[in-house]
Amino acid sequence: MKVKYRIGEAARLSGLSTPAIRFYESKGLLPPAGRTGAGYRQYDDDAIRRLRLIRNARALGLPLDEVQALISGSHSSDCGGYVTQLQAMIARQETEVASRLAGLLRLQTELRSLSDQISIIDFTGAPIANPHSCTCCPLLDEPTASETYCAPGGSPTMFKNVISEDDLLDVLSCDLGARPPGAPTATDLAPHYNGHELRDGALVVLYDSEASVMLAAFAAAESRCCSGLDWAVAPAAESVELRIKGSPVQLEALAAMWSSREVCP
């Protein structure tokens, strides 16, 4: 004679709550439970195993329709067919999780960027009654340029005016003592400079192609003194690019300094 369990016991053995068991039963993932003479639900060992399968599949994030298909497969397929079905579901779920993680990482980057902008707001101007009276709130307004930040009560101020020159090397995590003596500097490269932009999470600085050798030496030197940043040189159409990767606040600092030609010597 098969052992029968009341719903409380089924919940304990399966790891699900009694409302969850009733819900899955109402959705057809579990056959209607038998009843005692007093009207209490009864579940057998097969129902307990099915409930455990539902619990574990849902913990992996599988939607109800796929859980239903998995339950059907566990009863109608041999082990090989069931494993093939399960592997396909796992692969789809891994793809979905990877997509969600990428979205969360993008959100994390945006939050850090917003935090960086808020942390350097200049409140030295005239007081503003409320954020709606300000014209450069990071959540309400677009900055007028990539290298400008909010300054309530006045016009947006340059990054280098908000953070002192003494703090810039700390922001960039630079140790000038580690720079090789005699290596080319940004001043040496200035005659070949063709502009810069923030693009794809990097600061891209353009130079004449003829400066590629000097630029490579410059990037190698900066990699030693500013090792917290990623410095790379790549050819581009009729020019050569210096691509610098770092945190949003580091890139904004470099962009502001390049705008004024005040880059690391």
Secondary structure as a PSIPRED ss2 file (coil, helix, strand):
# PSIPRED VFORMAT (PSIPRED V4.0)

   1 M C   1.000  0.000  0.000
   2 K C   1.000  0.000  0.000
   3 V C   1.000  0.000  0.000
   4 K C   1.000  0.000  0.000
   5 Y E   0.000  0.000  1.000
   6 R C   1.000  0.000  0.000
   7 I H   0.000  1.000  0.000
   8 G H   0.000  1.000  0.000
   9 E H   0.000  1.000  0.000
  10 A H   0.000  1.000  0.000
  11 A H   0.000  1.000  0.000
  12 R H   0.000  1.000  0.000
  13 L H   0.000  1.000  0.000
  14 S H   0.000  1.000  0.000
  15 G C   1.000  0.000  0.000
  16 L C   1.000  0.000  0.000
  17 S C   1.000  0.000  0.000
  18 T H   0.000  1.000  0.000
  19 P H   0.000  1.000  0.000
  20 A H   0.000  1.000  0.000
  21 I H   0.000  1.000  0.000
  22 R H   0.000  1.000  0.000
  23 F H   0.000  1.000  0.000
  24 Y H   0.000  1.000  0.000
  25 E H   0.000  1.000  0.000
  26 S H   0.000  1.000  0.000
  27 K C   1.000  0.000  0.000
  28 G C   1.000  0.000  0.000
  29 L C   1.000  0.000  0.000
  30 L C   1.000  0.000  0.000
  31 P C   1.000  0.000  0.000
  32 P C   1.000  0.000  0.000
  33 A C   1.000  0.000  0.000
  34 G E   0.000  0.000  1.000
  35 R E   0.000  0.000  1.000
  36 T C   1.000  0.000  0.000
  37 G C   1.000  0.000  0.000
  38 A C   1.000  0.000  0.000
  39 G C   1.000  0.000  0.000
  40 Y C   1.000  0.000  0.000
  41 R E   0.000  0.000  1.000
  42 Q E   0.000  0.000  1.000
  43 Y E   0.000  0.000  1.000
  44 D C   1.000  0.000  0.000
  45 D H   0.000  1.000  0.000
  46 D H   0.000  1.000  0.000
  47 A H   0.000  1.000  0.000
  48 I H   0.000  1.000  0.000
  49 R H   0.000  1.000  0.000
  50 R H   0.000  1.000  0.000
  51 L H   0.000  1.000  0.000
  52 R H   0.000  1.000  0.000
  53 L H   0.000  1.000  0.000
  54 I H   0.000  1.000  0.000
  55 R H   0.000  1.000  0.000
  56 N H   0.000  1.000  0.000
  57 A H   0.000  1.000  0.000
  58 R H   0.000  1.000  0.000
  59 A H   0.000  1.000  0.000
  60 L C   1.000  0.000  0.000
  61 G C   1.000  0.000  0.000
  62 L C   1.000  0.000  0.000
  63 P C   1.000  0.000  0.000
  64 L H   0.000  1.000  0.000
  65 D H   0.000  1.000  0.000
  66 E H   0.000  1.000  0.000
  67 V H   0.000  1.000  0.000
  68 Q H   0.000  1.000  0.000
  69 A H   0.000  1.000  0.000
  70 L H   0.000  1.000  0.000
  71 I H   0.000  1.000  0.000
  72 S H   0.000  1.000  0.000
  73 G H   0.000  1.000  0.000
  74 S H   0.000  1.000  0.000
  75 H H   0.000  1.000  0.000
  76 S H   0.000  1.000  0.000
  77 S C   1.000  0.000  0.000
  78 D C   1.000  0.000  0.000
  79 C H   0.000  1.000  0.000
  80 G H   0.000  1.000  0.000
  81 G H   0.000  1.000  0.000
  82 Y H   0.000  1.000  0.000
  83 V H   0.000  1.000  0.000
  84 T H   0.000  1.000  0.000
  85 Q H   0.000  1.000  0.000
  86 L H   0.000  1.000  0.000
  87 Q H   0.000  1.000  0.000
  88 A H   0.000  1.000  0.000
  89 M H   0.000  1.000  0.000
  90 I H   0.000  1.000  0.000
  91 A H   0.000  1.000  0.000
  92 R H   0.000  1.000  0.000
  93 Q H   0.000  1.000  0.000
  94 E H   0.000  1.000  0.000
  95 T H   0.000  1.000  0.000
  96 E H   0.000  1.000  0.000
  97 V H   0.000  1.000  0.000
  98 A H   0.000  1.000  0.000
  99 S H   0.000  1.000  0.000
 100 R H   0.000  1.000  0.000
 101 L H   0.000  1.000  0.000
 102 A H   0.000  1.000  0.000
 103 G H   0.000  1.000  0.000
 104 L H   0.000  1.000  0.000
 105 L H   0.000  1.000  0.000
 106 R H   0.000  1.000  0.000
 107 L H   0.000  1.000  0.000
 108 Q H   0.000  1.000  0.000
 109 T H   0.000  1.000  0.000
 110 E H   0.000  1.000  0.000
 111 L H   0.000  1.000  0.000
 112 R H   0.000  1.000  0.000
 113 S H   0.000  1.000  0.000
 114 L H   0.000  1.000  0.000
 115 S H   0.000  1.000  0.000
 116 D H   0.000  1.000  0.000
 117 Q H   0.000  1.000  0.000
 118 I H   0.000  1.000  0.000
 119 S H   0.000  1.000  0.000
 120 I C   1.000  0.000  0.000
 121 I C   1.000  0.000  0.000
 122 D C   1.000  0.000  0.000
 123 F C   1.000  0.000  0.000
 124 T C   1.000  0.000  0.000
 125 G C   1.000  0.000  0.000
 126 A C   1.000  0.000  0.000
 127 P C   1.000  0.000  0.000
 128 I C   1.000  0.000  0.000
 129 A C   1.000  0.000  0.000
 130 N C   1.000  0.000  0.000
 131 P H   0.000  1.000  0.000
 132 H H   0.000  1.000  0.000
 133 S H   0.000  1.000  0.000
 134 C C   1.000  0.000  0.000
 135 T C   1.000  0.000  0.000
 136 C C   1.000  0.000  0.000
 137 C C   1.000  0.000  0.000
 138 P C   1.000  0.000  0.000
 139 L C   1.000  0.000  0.000
 140 L C   1.000  0.000  0.000
 141 D C   1.000  0.000  0.000
 142 E C   1.000  0.000  0.000
 143 P C   1.000  0.000  0.000
 144 T C   1.000  0.000  0.000
 145 A C   1.000  0.000  0.000
 146 S C   1.000  0.000  0.000
 147 E C   1.000  0.000  0.000
 148 T E   0.000  0.000  1.000
 149 Y E   0.000  0.000  1.000
 150 C C   1.000  0.000  0.000
 151 A C   1.000  0.000  0.000
 152 P C   1.000  0.000  0.000
 153 G C   1.000  0.000  0.000
 154 G C   1.000  0.000  0.000
 155 S C   1.000  0.000  0.000
 156 P C   1.000  0.000  0.000
 157 T E   0.000  0.000  1.000
 158 M E   0.000  0.000  1.000
 159 F H   0.000  1.000  0.000
 160 K H   0.000  1.000  0.000
 161 N H   0.000  1.000  0.000
 162 V H   0.000  1.000  0.000
 163 I C   1.000  0.000  0.000
 164 S C   1.000  0.000  0.000
 165 E H   0.000  1.000  0.000
 166 D H   0.000  1.000  0.000
 167 D H   0.000  1.000  0.000
 168 L H   0.000  1.000  0.000
 169 L H   0.000  1.000  0.000
 170 D H   0.000  1.000  0.000
 171 V H   0.000  1.000  0.000
 172 L H   0.000  1.000  0.000
 173 S C   1.000  0.000  0.000
 174 C C   1.000  0.000  0.000
 175 D C   1.000  0.000  0.000
 176 L H   0.000  1.000  0.000
 177 G H   0.000  1.000  0.000
 178 A H   0.000  1.000  0.000
 179 R C   1.000  0.000  0.000
 180 P C   1.000  0.000  0.000
 181 P C   1.000  0.000  0.000
 182 G C   1.000  0.000  0.000
 183 A C   1.000  0.000  0.000
 184 P C   1.000  0.000  0.000
 185 T C   1.000  0.000  0.000
 186 A H   0.000  1.000  0.000
 187 T H   0.000  1.000  0.000
 188 D H   0.000  1.000  0.000
 189 L H   0.000  1.000  0.000
 190 A H   0.000  1.000  0.000
 191 P H   0.000  1.000  0.000
 192 H H   0.000  1.000  0.000
 193 Y E   0.000  0.000  1.000
 194 N E   0.000  0.000  1.000
 195 G E   0.000  0.000  1.000
 196 H E   0.000  0.000  1.000
 197 E E   0.000  0.000  1.000
 198 L E   0.000  0.000  1.000
 199 R E   0.000  0.000  1.000
 200 D C   1.000  0.000  0.000
 201 G C   1.000  0.000  0.000
 202 A E   0.000  0.000  1.000
 203 L E   0.000  0.000  1.000
 204 V E   0.000  0.000  1.000
 205 V E   0.000  0.000  1.000
 206 L E   0.000  0.000  1.000
 207 Y E   0.000  0.000  1.000
 208 D C   1.000  0.000  0.000
 209 S H   0.000  1.000  0.000
 210 E H   0.000  1.000  0.000
 211 A H   0.000  1.000  0.000
 212 S H   0.000  1.000  0.000
 213 V H   0.000  1.000  0.000
 214 M H   0.000  1.000  0.000
 215 L H   0.000  1.000  0.000
 216 A H   0.000  1.000  0.000
 217 A H   0.000  1.000  0.000
 218 F H   0.000  1.000  0.000
 219 A H   0.000  1.000  0.000
 220 A H   0.000  1.000  0.000
 221 A H   0.000  1.000  0.000
 222 E H   0.000  1.000  0.000
 223 S H   0.000  1.000  0.000
 224 R H   0.000  1.000  0.000
 225 C H   0.000  1.000  0.000
 226 C C   1.000  0.000  0.000
 227 S C   1.000  0.000  0.000
 228 G C   1.000  0.000  0.000
 229 L C   1.000  0.000  0.000
 230 D E   0.000  0.000  1.000
 231 W E   0.000  0.000  1.000
 232 A E   0.000  0.000  1.000
 233 V E   0.000  0.000  1.000
 234 A E   0.000  0.000  1.000
 235 P E   0.000  0.000  1.000
 236 A E   0.000  0.000  1.000
 237 A C   1.000  0.000  0.000
 238 E C   1.000  0.000  0.000
 239 S E   0.000  0.000  1.000
 240 V E   0.000  0.000  1.000
 241 E E   0.000  0.000  1.000
 242 L E   0.000  0.000  1.000
 243 R E   0.000  0.000  1.000
 244 I E   0.000  0.000  1.000
 245 K E   0.000  0.000  1.000
 246 G C   1.000  0.000  0.000
 247 S C   1.000  0.000  0.000
 248 P H   0.000  1.000  0.000
 249 V H   0.000  1.000  0.000
 250 Q H   0.000  1.000  0.000
 251 L H   0.000  1.000  0.000
 252 E H   0.000  1.000  0.000
 253 A H   0.000  1.000  0.000
 254 L H   0.000  1.000  0.000
 255 A H   0.000  1.000  0.000
 256 A H   0.000  1.000  0.000
 257 M H   0.000  1.000  0.000
 258 W H   0.000  1.000  0.000
 259 S H   0.000  1.000  0.000
 260 S C   1.000  0.000  0.000
 261 R C   1.000  0.000  0.000
 262 E C   1.000  0.000  0.000
 263 V C   1.000  0.000  0.000
 264 C C   1.000  0.000  0.000
 265 P C   1.000  0.000  0.000
